[in-house]
Amino acid sequence: MRSAGRAATYGRAFLSFGLAWLTCGSVSAAEPCVVAAAPDMVCVASAADPLARVPGMSDDSRAGYAPGDLWQAGGRAWRALSVQPGAARWAPVPVARPGDVFGRHAVFAGGTMRMIGGYAGPALDVAATIAGRVRQRTIAIRPDGRFDAPALEDALAARDAGTALVVTRIYDQTGHHHDLTALPGHAVAHIGAVRIAGQDVISWGEENGPGGFVIPADVALPRDGFFFGATGMVASSNSATGAAPVLATLGQGAGAFRVFTGSYTLDGFVHLGDANGPDQRSGFVLPSSPAAFGIGGRPDGYRLVSSDAIVAHRSVIGPGTMAGGIIGYSGQARGTALWTGIVMADAAPSDEMLRAFQASAAAASRDLPQQRSVFVAIGDSRTEGYLLADGGNWPLRMQRAARFRSYNFAVSGETTRQMRAALPAVGSAAWGATRRVAAVFGGFNDHLEPDALSVGETVANLATIVKTLKTYGFTVALIAETNTGGSRRDAIADAAGRGTIPADIVIDPFAAGQPLFNVGDRRYWLADYTHPTAAGASVLADAVWSRVEPTLRSPAERR
């Protein structure tokens, strides 16, 4: 049985929510971050980005590409027909709005983006606390197809200091009036806190608390013929505090379908639950960087899709109907989604539909599925984002600096023994990457009772993790332990110095003279002396980025 939140032994201190995230300027960035009502947490690809262009003959197998791979630039998309060295061929593919892919079978589409072509009208209802009273306001998709950012900025400016703008309704753009409403007593998704490449997102996070949206009971999806998808990203590729984050539950009771990450095995793969079993591990790994996510049910099983992958999960699915459901709530787990749009359809998606959703979602969101630089984080609550709002962990904040494919496999409460469970998922994440960097930050939980590990096992586990990552082709950065009481800082530093833990890079942002040295400094550390505040997570992101950028980005990307 998993012990949740074990790194909180020194006490829990809840952050009061604030929207004043640090700006992009604290990281060296070759690509501009667009800072408006709230700073971007993921950069916008600029015209100077070497990947923001039409693909060419040199985008071949030597560059990590395979036939069928997707490329997006300027809202257009291409697929690789062949990737022969020096003679790659890419063909343009048509794109639509993400909900239009499913035609009349789209039973819900909504979010902060135009998900249905030509739609103009209400997008979200938001609740703001103004002079101590909660007031509702509707933010629209304008006739030009853009989310009404000025109206959002007005709502943010009017709210009481220290309060969040909470999403209470997501309007259905399909015309079916299947609006999603916040779960009573659990309206926790925010708007105005985070942007992805200039697009406002609906954001969950540790500090937000558990909660989500109710799917109306008249949304009936066939068990053997449905699609659920989202645009945006997630802040964690693995489990979070207390339980596995559930992306969606379709239907009610024993016959419901669930899709969630990591499970209690902490393995980093997406898991499924249906009549065949409540916890089935797929072979699919969801990035913690901009990438559409979708899952389609067919009689022969499921197809899981992101902007750069389609993975089959074979199964026999019987007939029946799933009515209603919940998005983003599982009773205990905090969500990690940062979504710009959600789509549901009541038909079994063909492979052609899935590929069309891939391309259309990437084009609408300006995702970069052609990215072949991969960053992986393995660790505990300090990397997962314990008690941080809106997914603001340090790996997410590091994406202010550049666009790269990122995976955050950290889990709150993990020991180094448990961290090893994610290694197979890391191997899957490495597929096709030409530049691979992994950061390992863990060991504090090893000394906590009742399952304390010896210092020798801590060192041995970290050595195994680092060595395995290197066999996958990663350059491995070991982040030193903090000065929190009980941490094995000296033992881990000694093992790294002697090469027992054979990391390629050792990063110590907790050394004397560094901002994170004093764990009693409340600017950067919570009152438990263990977990970074939002400002501390930003400092940690800067420290890691400064050391891994030369390996993660090519010289052309660093110009």
LUMLO-364617 format. One line per 4 residues: number of its first residue (from 1); their letters; for each residue x, y, z negated of C-alpha. Coordinates in pm, 1 decimal, decimal comma. Layout:
<recs>
NUM) a) X:Y:Z  ...
</recs>
This chain:
<recs>
1) mrsa) 0,0:0,0:0,0  138,6:331,9:98,0  221,8:590,9:-166,3  101,5:926,6:-38,8
5) graa) 285,1:1251,6:-94,7  559,1:1101,2:-314,0  794,5:1390,5:-249,1  553,2:1605,8:-448,0
9) tygr) 671,4:1461,3:-781,4  789,6:1806,9:-887,9  432,5:1937,8:-862,6  207,3:2072,0:-590,9
13) afls) 181,2:2437,0:-508,8  -79,2:2526,8:-249,8  0,5:2807,1:-9,6  -250,9:3082,9:37,6
17) fgla) -321,4:3100,2:407,3  -174,9:3389,9:600,2  -156,8:3462,5:970,2  174,5:3646,1:960,4
21) wltc) 386,7:3372,9:1116,8  739,5:3477,4:1198,7  787,6:3610,0:1548,0  975,1:3444,0:1829,2
25) gsvs) 1268,8:3679,6:1796,7  1437,6:3481,8:1519,9  1546,2:3212,2:1765,2  1764,5:3270,4:2067,4
29) aaep) 1533,2:3215,2:2361,8  1603,4:3213,4:2732,5  1229,1:3201,0:2795,8  993,4:3470,4:2666,0
33) cvva) 746,6:3407,2:2388,4  427,5:3607,2:2419,8  341,4:3762,0:2084,0  -6,3:3906,2:2047,1
37) aapd) -259,6:3861,3:1764,9  -54,7:3565,0:1653,1  290,2:3458,2:1770,0  327,6:3171,4:2011,6
41) mvcv) 462,4:2855,8:1854,7  547,7:2718,9:2199,5  716,7:2933,3:2460,3  582,0:3032,1:2797,1
45) asaa) 781,0:2898,1:3090,5  914,9:3197,8:3278,7  997,5:3237,9:3644,8  1363,3:3196,4:3545,4
49) dpla) 1300,4:2848,8:3404,7  1469,5:2599,2:3637,5  1162,9:2372,5:3613,0  907,7:2646,7:3692,7
53) rvpg) 932,3:2583,0:4067,0  821,7:2353,2:4344,9  990,2:2010,9:4311,3  1256,8:1923,7:4564,4
57) msdd) 1466,8:1641,5:4701,3  1711,0:1654,9:4410,9  1432,6:1583,5:4160,1  1501,9:1215,4:4200,4
61) srag) 1576,8:897,5:4005,7  1911,9:1040,7:3894,1  1718,5:1324,2:3725,2  1497,3:1073,4:3541,7
65) yapg) 1195,7:1068,9:3773,3  995,7:769,8:3894,9  726,3:727,5:4161,6  395,0:862,8:4037,2
69) dlwq) 547,7:1119,1:3800,0  368,1:1452,7:3772,6  511,6:1803,0:3817,2  335,8:2132,9:3738,1
73) aggr) 436,1:2488,4:3822,1  227,8:2801,8:3852,1  -99,0:2613,6:3804,5  -24,8:2374,5:4092,2
77) awra) 65,8:2007,2:4066,5  269,0:1749,8:4261,3  331,7:1376,0:4230,2  645,6:1187,4:4323,2
81) lsvq) 598,4:961,0:4623,4  956,9:835,8:4616,2  1263,5:924,3:4413,2  1549,4:801,1:4630,4
85) pgaa) 1869,8:981,2:4523,3  1901,0:1306,3:4712,3  1583,0:1241,2:4910,1  1295,1:1257,0:4663,1
89) rwap) 952,6:1326,1:4809,9  678,1:1503,8:4613,5  324,2:1556,6:4741,8  81,0:1825,6:4622,4
93) vpva) -227,4:1697,5:4442,2  -558,3:1882,4:4402,4  -645,8:2020,5:4060,8  -976,2:2128,0:3907,3
97) rpgd) -1081,7:2235,0:3561,1  -1029,1:1942,7:3318,0  -1402,2:1879,3:3263,5  -1484,3:1888,1:3634,8
101) vfgr) -1284,0:1570,1:3692,8  -1575,8:1364,5:3558,5  -1850,2:1542,3:3749,9  -2202,5:1478,7:3622,9
105) havf) -2064,4:1225,2:3371,4  -1907,9:1504,0:3162,7  -2134,8:1522,4:2856,1  -1924,1:1777,2:2667,9
109) aggt) -1646,3:2017,1:2760,1  -1542,4:2312,4:2550,7  -1265,1:2503,0:2379,1  -1064,1:2820,3:2418,1
113) mrmi) -1011,1:2750,7:2789,6  -1253,7:2739,1:3079,0  -1302,6:2361,1:3099,3  -1576,8:2367,8:3367,1
117) ggya) -1525,6:2562,7:3687,9  -1719,9:2887,5:3702,4  -1823,3:2879,0:3337,6  -1870,8:3210,8:3159,6
121) gpal) -2038,3:3234,9:2823,0  -1988,6:3153,3:2455,1  -1677,4:2955,3:2367,4  -1658,5:2950,6:1987,1
125) dvaa) -1843,6:3068,8:1681,4  -1604,3:3184,7:1413,6  -1657,3:3272,2:1047,8  -1469,7:3565,5:898,0
129) tiag) -1469,0:3684,7:539,0  -1525,2:4060,8:548,3  -1555,8:4256,1:222,3  -1609,0:3926,5:45,7
133) rvrq) -1897,9:3813,2:267,1  -1881,3:3546,0:538,7  -1989,8:3677,7:877,0  -2031,9:3483,5:1200,8
137) rtia) -1914,1:3602,9:1539,6  -1914,1:3450,7:1887,6  -1605,1:3464,3:2109,2  -1670,3:3407,1:2480,2
141) irpd) -1511,8:3287,9:2799,5  -1524,2:3600,9:3014,0  -1645,3:3606,9:3378,0  -1279,9:3612,0:3488,7
145) grfd) -1237,7:3271,8:3321,2  -1023,2:3393,8:3033,1  -1084,3:3355,9:2663,0  -1185,3:3693,0:2518,0
149) apal) -860,9:3765,2:2333,8  -950,0:4128,6:2253,0  -1265,8:4014,5:2072,8  -1058,6:3762,5:1880,8
153) edal) -808,9:4031,7:1785,1  -1093,9:4249,0:1657,3  -1222,6:3962,7:1443,4  -875,6:3897,1:1304,7
157) aard) -826,3:4263,8:1221,3  -1161,1:4286,7:1041,1  -1114,1:3989,5:807,0  -1010,7:4026,3:446,4
161) agta) -638,8:3995,8:379,0  -524,0:3640,7:311,2  -828,2:3476,5:474,1  -849,6:3268,7:789,3
165) lvvt) -1077,7:3286,7:1089,4  -1258,2:2950,4:1078,6  -1415,3:2783,0:1383,0  -1772,3:2675,5:1306,8
169) riyd) -1897,3:2584,0:1655,3  -1744,0:2482,2:1988,6  -1988,9:2550,5:2269,1  -2058,6:2296,2:2542,1
173) qtgh) -1968,6:2436,0:2882,8  -2137,4:2151,3:3076,8  -2490,0:2289,0:3033,1  -2602,1:1990,5:2825,6
177) hhdl) -2600,8:2199,1:2504,2  -2401,2:1934,5:2316,1  -2226,6:2191,8:2098,1  -1984,7:2062,9:1834,2
181) talp) -2048,9:2203,6:1486,2  -1811,6:2206,6:1191,8  -1865,4:1924,2:944,8  -2065,7:2069,6:654,2
185) ghav) -1830,7:2160,6:371,8  -1527,9:2078,3:586,1  -1490,9:2368,6:831,1  -1111,6:2384,9:835,2
189) ahig) -1005,9:2444,1:1195,0  -863,0:2792,5:1248,9  -837,1:3024,4:1545,3  -587,4:3307,2:1585,0
193) avri) -309,5:3136,6:1393,3  -120,8:2969,7:1678,7  -78,4:3008,4:2052,0  60,8:2759,6:2299,8
197) agqd) 219,0:2931,1:2598,5  -4,9:3233,8:2551,4  -327,8:3035,6:2497,3  -516,3:3056,6:2166,6
201) visw) -569,7:2717,5:2006,6  -805,8:2557,4:1756,4  -565,9:2445,8:1485,4  -563,2:2196,2:1200,1
205) geen) -286,9:2148,6:941,2  -191,6:2022,3:597,6  -292,2:2338,0:410,6  -618,2:2366,0:604,8
209) gpgg) -748,3:2051,6:432,3  -942,4:1761,3:584,8  -1226,6:1846,1:817,6  -1350,7:1854,8:1173,1
213) fvip) -1652,1:1874,2:1403,8  -1971,1:1672,5:1436,3  -2054,4:1521,6:1775,6  -2433,0:1550,6:1825,5
217) adva) -2629,9:1227,4:1788,7  -2771,2:1265,3:2140,7  -2421,9:1229,0:2287,1  -2437,7:856,5:2367,6
221) lprd) -2125,1:699,1:2514,3  -2112,6:340,0:2643,8  -1857,5:132,5:2454,0  -1726,2:-9,7:2780,8
225) gfff) -1743,1:313,6:2978,6  -1635,6:642,3:2820,3  -1365,9:905,6:2814,8  -1243,8:1133,3:2535,3
229) gatg) -970,3:1383,8:2607,7  -813,7:1703,9:2481,9  -578,8:1971,4:2607,6  -315,0:2128,0:2383,9
233) mvas) -96,9:1921,0:2154,1  -57,5:1764,2:1811,7  189,3:1873,9:1543,8  270,9:1518,7:1436,3
237) snsa) 320,6:1195,4:1630,4  279,0:983,2:1317,1  75,2:961,2:997,6  22,7:1256,4:764,5
241) tgaa) -35,9:1287,5:391,4  -277,6:1036,4:243,4  -400,8:857,1:554,4  -358,5:833,6:929,6
245) pvla) -487,0:1144,4:1112,2  -792,3:1047,9:1315,3  -815,3:1225,2:1648,3  -1174,4:1115,1:1710,2
249) tlgq) -1443,6:878,0:1585,0  -1706,6:796,8:1845,7  -2029,5:646,5:1713,6  -2131,8:556,5:1361,2
253) gaga) -2074,2:276,8:1112,6  -1917,4:-59,7:1188,0  -1954,9:-19,7:1562,4  -1767,1:308,9:1584,7
257) frvf) -1454,7:358,5:1793,7  -1159,3:536,7:1633,2  -833,6:665,0:1775,7  -562,0:767,8:1529,8
261) tgsy) -185,8:800,1:1495,6  67,3:595,0:1304,1  -169,5:402,6:1077,7  -50,8:274,3:740,3
265) tldg) 236,4:98,2:915,8  387,0:443,7:986,2  504,0:319,9:1325,8  438,2:634,0:1531,9
269) fvhl) 220,8:465,5:1795,3  -140,2:558,7:1868,4  -379,6:307,5:1710,2  -735,1:211,2:1800,5
273) gdan) -1025,5:67,9:1605,0  -1330,3:-101,6:1754,9  -1537,5:-419,8:1720,2  -1228,7:-625,6:1806,9
277) gpdq) -1030,8:-492,8:1511,8  -1010,0:-183,2:1292,4  -638,2:-121,3:1350,3  -489,2:-211,4:1687,6
281) rsgf) -150,7:-70,3:1778,9  -125,5:51,6:2135,1  200,7:97,0:2321,3  131,9:469,1:2357,9
285) vlps) 326,9:747,7:2185,3  174,6:1096,2:2173,6  416,4:1390,2:2204,9  421,8:1676,3:1954,6
289) spaa) 461,2:1926,4:2235,9  214,7:2052,6:2498,0  63,6:1747,5:2666,7  -296,7:1655,9:2736,0
293) fgig) -427,4:1347,5:2559,2  -704,8:1118,9:2673,2  -843,5:771,2:2627,7  -1082,9:591,3:2856,5
297) grpd) -1279,8:277,4:2771,0  -1350,0:16,0:3037,3  -1475,4:-343,6:3013,1  -1116,5:-472,8:3042,2
301) gyrl) -974,3:-241,8:2775,0  -849,3:110,5:2725,7  -630,3:348,4:2920,8  -439,0:606,8:2716,6
305) vssd) -311,5:911,1:2899,8  -96,4:1215,9:2839,0  45,5:1464,4:3086,1  332,0:1229,7:3167,9
309) aiva) 209,7:874,7:3096,2  -76,7:630,5:3140,2  -63,3:317,6:2921,0  -307,2:25,4:2928,3
313) hrsv) -430,9:-143,5:2610,7  -584,9:-471,2:2722,2  -899,8:-581,1:2545,5  -1245,5:-721,0:2613,5
317) igpg) -1501,9:-452,4:2537,1  -1864,9:-555,7:2512,7  -2166,5:-343,4:2603,2  -2342,5:-110,3:2363,6
321) tmag) -2371,0:257,0:2287,6  -2181,7:490,3:2055,5  -2401,0:779,0:1946,2  -2258,3:1087,8:1780,5
325) giig) -1934,2:1083,6:1585,4  -1674,8:1316,7:1439,2  -1365,8:1487,1:1580,2  -1072,0:1540,5:1346,5
329) ysgq) -1201,2:1411,6:1011,7  -1134,6:1086,1:829,3  -1231,1:1162,5:473,1  -880,5:1213,1:337,1
333) argt) -632,0:1276,6:616,9  -544,0:1624,4:732,9  -559,5:1672,0:1107,2  -258,8:1774,1:1312,2
337) alwt) -430,8:1881,9:1635,3  -367,0:2213,2:1810,3  -627,6:2193,5:2084,6  -736,7:2431,4:2356,0
341) givm) -1008,8:2206,5:2494,6  -1205,4:1883,8:2446,1  -1379,5:1669,9:2709,6  -1613,0:1370,2:2675,0
345) adaa) -1765,8:1165,4:2957,3  -2011,3:875,1:2968,8  -1853,7:672,3:3250,1  -1562,8:430,0:3270,2
349) psde) -1281,3:639,6:3417,2  -1104,6:502,7:3720,6  -728,4:529,2:3747,3  -787,1:805,9:4001,2
353) mlra) -994,0:1000,0:3746,4  -723,8:960,6:3483,3  -457,1:1087,2:3718,7  -684,5:1377,3:3815,9
357) fqas) -734,0:1462,3:3447,0  -356,7:1449,1:3397,8  -292,8:1690,3:3683,0  -584,2:1923,8:3611,4
361) aaaa) -509,2:1946,5:3239,0  -140,5:2014,5:3306,0  -226,6:2285,3:3559,5  -485,0:2452,4:3335,9
365) srdl) -258,8:2443,5:3030,0  69,5:2512,1:3211,8  219,3:2196,1:3061,5  555,5:2083,6:3199,3
369) pqqr) 531,9:1705,2:3245,4  853,1:1726,9:3449,6  1050,3:1794,9:3130,8  1324,0:1534,5:3084,9
373) svfv) 1474,9:1674,0:2763,8  1345,9:1491,0:2456,1  1375,6:1589,0:2090,2  1276,6:1347,3:1813,4
377) aigd) 1246,2:1419,6:1440,5  1246,0:1143,1:1178,1  1191,7:1228,9:814,9  951,3:1281,9:526,9
381) srte) 707,3:1551,0:410,3  955,9:1832,4:461,7  953,3:1759,4:833,9  592,2:1645,0:863,0
385) gyll) 471,9:1981,5:731,2  340,0:1913,6:381,8  109,1:2196,0:265,0  176,2:2408,8:572,2
389) adgg) -116,3:2558,5:762,5  -194,6:2495,4:1128,4  71,2:2235,9:1195,1  354,3:2480,1:1124,4
393) nwpl) 631,5:2230,4:1051,6  987,3:2314,8:1150,8  997,1:2093,1:1466,7  690,0:2275,9:1598,6
397) rmqr) 842,6:2614,3:1514,9  1159,5:2512,9:1695,7  955,3:2506,9:2015,4  946,9:2886,8:2007,3
401) aarf) 1295,1:2868,5:2156,3  1232,9:2657,9:2466,7  1012,2:2404,3:2639,6  1111,0:2041,8:2579,3
405) rsyn) 927,5:1718,5:2501,3  912,0:1677,7:2125,8  804,5:1396,7:1892,7  766,9:1435,3:1516,7
409) favs) 769,1:1090,8:1353,7  802,5:1222,1:997,4  558,9:1101,8:730,0  496,7:1252,4:388,9
413) gett) 629,0:1026,4:112,7  849,8:812,7:335,2  1162,5:648,9:203,3  1452,1:574,2:435,1
417) rqmr) 1335,1:212,2:438,8  995,4:320,9:574,7  1149,6:562,2:823,4  1289,0:265,6:1013,7
421) aalp) 934,2:166,0:1116,0  920,5:443,8:1377,0  1232,0:332,8:1565,7  1044,8:127,0:1830,4
425) avgs) 823,1:429,5:1903,4  1135,4:644,9:1936,6  1260,9:398,1:2195,7  938,3:443,3:2391,4
429) aawg) 964,7:821,7:2365,0  1314,5:810,7:2513,6  1194,3:657,3:2838,7  1288,8:867,2:3142,8
433) atrr) 1473,7:1132,0:2942,0  1805,2:1260,7:3071,9  1889,7:1459,0:2755,3  1802,2:1309,5:2416,9
437) vaav) 1850,5:1458,7:2072,4  1724,8:1316,6:1743,8  1729,9:1480,7:1400,4  1716,4:1267,9:1083,9
441) fggf) 1621,1:1434,7:754,4  1538,3:1202,6:467,0  1648,7:1026,9:152,9  1489,9:1235,1:-121,7
445) ndhl) 1198,8:996,9:-180,9  1436,1:703,0:-228,7  1502,6:787,7:-593,6  1136,7:814,3:-696,8
449) epda) 972,8:547,7:-908,5  826,2:290,1:-900,3  987,4:182,2:-571,6  1324,8:350,1:-608,9
453) lsvg) 1596,1:239,5:-368,0  1961,6:221,8:-461,1  2201,8:482,8:-328,9  2369,2:207,7:-131,5
457) etva) 2044,4:120,6:45,2  1975,1:486,4:121,9  2311,4:515,4:295,4  2266,6:181,6:471,9
461) nlat) 1918,8:273,3:597,6  2034,9:608,1:730,2  2328,5:438,5:899,2  2093,3:187,1:1064,2
465) ivkt) 1860,8:463,7:1183,6  2146,3:666,9:1329,3  2307,9:366,4:1498,3  1976,0:255,1:1650,1
469) lkty) 1904,2:602,8:1782,5  2244,8:606,8:1947,5  2171,1:276,6:2121,8  1868,1:454,1:2271,4
473) gftv) 2101,8:719,1:2410,7  2032,1:994,3:2156,5  2277,4:1248,7:2028,5  2197,6:1226,5:1657,5
477) alia) 2193,9:1519,5:1416,0  2188,6:1436,3:1045,7  2036,2:1709,2:829,8  2199,0:1725,1:488,3
481) etnt) 1993,5:1672,2:175,7  1865,2:1971,9:-17,9  1968,2:2087,9:-364,8  1640,5:1966,1:-514,5
485) ggsr) 1694,3:1777,6:-839,6  1734,4:1405,2:-779,9  1831,2:1434,9:-415,6  2120,7:1223,2:-294,6
489) rdai) 2294,0:1515,3:-131,9  2651,4:1426,9:-233,5  2623,0:1056,9:-146,8  2475,8:1126,5:197,7
493) adaa) 2732,2:1399,2:271,7  3016,6:1168,1:166,5  2887,0:884,0:386,6  2854,8:1116,8:684,6
497) grgt) 3203,4:1255,9:626,7  3354,4:905,9:618,7  3158,5:797,4:927,7  2952,2:539,7:740,1
501) ipad) 2653,0:732,2:869,5  2787,6:790,6:1221,8  2594,7:1106,0:1314,4  2719,5:1312,6:1606,6
505) ivid) 2621,5:1639,4:1437,1  2582,4:1720,8:1067,5  2363,3:2022,2:988,7  2370,5:2170,0:638,7
509) pfaa) 2130,7:2464,2:607,4  2132,9:2418,4:228,0  2497,2:2501,5:164,1  2600,8:2785,4:-65,6
513) gqpl) 2543,6:3120,7:97,3  2264,7:2994,1:324,5  1904,8:3121,9:283,0  1778,8:2772,5:189,2
517) fnvg) 2048,9:2706,2:-73,5  1837,1:2800,4:-376,1  1527,8:2577,8:-399,4  1392,8:2817,1:-661,4
521) drry) 1365,9:3099,0:-406,9  989,4:3132,3:-359,1  1029,4:3303,5:-23,8  1147,7:2976,9:125,4
525) wlad) 1042,0:2702,6:-116,1  714,9:2602,6:-279,6  694,4:2588,8:-658,4  769,2:2214,0:-651,8
529) ythp) 1133,4:2295,5:-556,2  1100,4:2040,2:-276,5  899,0:2163,4:20,2  969,6:2460,1:249,1
533) taag) 722,1:2743,8:278,5  623,2:2867,7:624,0  918,9:3108,2:612,2  1147,0:2825,4:498,2
537) asvl) 1031,0:2606,5:787,0  1119,9:2884,4:1029,4  1468,5:2919,3:881,1  1515,7:2542,3:907,0
541) adav) 1397,6:2548,6:1269,4  1653,1:2817,1:1351,3  1931,0:2624,3:1180,1  1858,7:2301,9:1367,4
545) wsrv) 1806,0:2471,9:1703,9  2137,9:2654,2:1683,5  2316,3:2318,8:1665,6  2113,0:2103,4:1905,4
549) eptl) 2049,5:2351,5:2188,5  2379,2:2284,7:2371,6  2291,3:1916,0:2398,3  1915,8:1945,1:2450,3
553) rspa) 1927,5:2201,1:2729,5  2130,2:2200,1:3048,2  2364,0:2492,2:3125,1  2112,4:2617,8:3381,9
557) err) 1836,6:2618,8:3119,8  2056,2:2807,8:2872,0  2122,5:3096,5:3110,9
</recs>
